[in-house]
Amino acid sequence: MKLSIERGILLKAVAQAQSVVERRNTIPILANVLIEAEGDKVRFRATDLDIEVVDAAPAMVHQAGATTVAAVTLHEITRKLPDGALVELSADPQTGILTVAAGRAHFKLATLPREDFPVMANSEYSATFTAPAPMLRRLFDKSKFAISTEETRYYLNGVYLHVSENEGDPVLRCVATDGHRLARIDAPLPQGADTMPGVIVPRKTVGELRKLLDDDEAEIEVSVSDTKIRFATPAITLTSKVIDGTFPDYTRVIPVGNTRKMEVDAADFARAVDRVATVSSERSRAVKLTLDEDRLVLSVNAPDSGAAEEELSVAYADEPLEIGFNAKYLLEIASQVDRENAVFLFNTAGDPTLMREGTDLSAVYVVMPMRV
């Protein structure tokens, strides 16, 4: 195998591959990226057996062939090469060495046989549809903060992507929850998605997918089966197993009878929460919200470190209310708001609180209160 490729193109492809690779491996081949060169393209393939990413990049292929090499090492070398350099990769099957050359710099890297590299089996997908990158980006970006990190409840360690209804209209929906907060985000249902099974997309996959969604013009082909999900652009294909488990009935925890309504400038609210939380002990990070007519007082009382208080003007016309929340949860939810105003709907100090963005019903957040 012998090929020449521009350093920037190589860096982008190898960066995607090395982030999938697990740092601690008992199987040496899984630390490697499979490089396959033919025609005018070179494909970089990496896997951790749960996720597989394939990145096709343009290159001058002088001699077709394939080999595997340590993904992290190749990424580090490429990163340190000068901008605009032409990088030559040549693999000698006799010696098992991959030579990386750019200008006067030469590197010789050990390889492993391509035959040992595991390729994820193709799945029969029950639904395939196309969705614009900004739509998928919004669905996953706004929900991923609520993914649980608790390994025992593994079925909450991802985003539940499924077909649902909002106000009678069919929607593509992402839901994530960790039992303390919940995010439910809707988008118009793309054509062909109606037969899609509901799947739980793992946290790591959500992180890797984000790199495919930066281009606002991109159309992403999404294929879903009961066991796998695949996201594809013309250059990159990301295939992942889905979490084998049943996502709980989240509709039961979304309150419907919350009538006490507070409207507040989302950015002002987030900054005020952040300021008063500075004095609270890291362990509880509790912030108390005291509401009466058109006035919100945010306060923190930490016996070991001090106290803080800040007042905000809000739109509120209900009975006075005192309610406490984890500051981190409030900040994460407030930072999701794209519109100017955040609308909070309360019931009592012990009931879940609902938050949405202005009049937009396509994004709904729930946060559990805490004693203060």
Secondary structure as UniProt FT lines:
FT   STRAND          2..6
FT   HELIX           7..20
FT   HELIX           28..31
FT   STRAND          32..38
FT   TURN            39..40
FT   STRAND          41..47
FT   STRAND          51..58
FT   STRAND          60..63
FT   STRAND          65..70
FT   HELIX           71..80
FT   TURN            83..84
FT   STRAND          86..92
FT   TURN            93..96
FT   STRAND          97..102
FT   TURN            103..104
FT   STRAND          105..112
FT   HELIX           114..116
FT   STRAND          127..132
FT   HELIX           133..143
FT   HELIX           144..146
FT   HELIX           151..156
FT   STRAND          158..166
FT   TURN            167..168
FT   STRAND          169..177
FT   STRAND          181..188
FT   TURN            191..192
FT   TURN            194..195
FT   STRAND          199..202
FT   HELIX           203..209
FT   HELIX           210..212
FT   TURN            216..217
FT   STRAND          219..224
FT   STRAND          228..232
FT   STRAND          236..241
FT   HELIX           250..253
FT   STRAND          260..265
FT   HELIX           266..277
FT   TURN            278..279
FT   TURN            282..284
FT   STRAND          286..292
FT   TURN            293..294
FT   STRAND          295..302
FT   TURN            303..305
FT   STRAND          306..313
FT   STRAND          315..316
FT   STRAND          321..326
FT   HELIX           327..334
FT   TURN            335..336
FT   STRAND          341..346
FT   TURN            349..350
FT   STRAND          353..357
FT   TURN            358..359
FT   STRAND          360..367
//
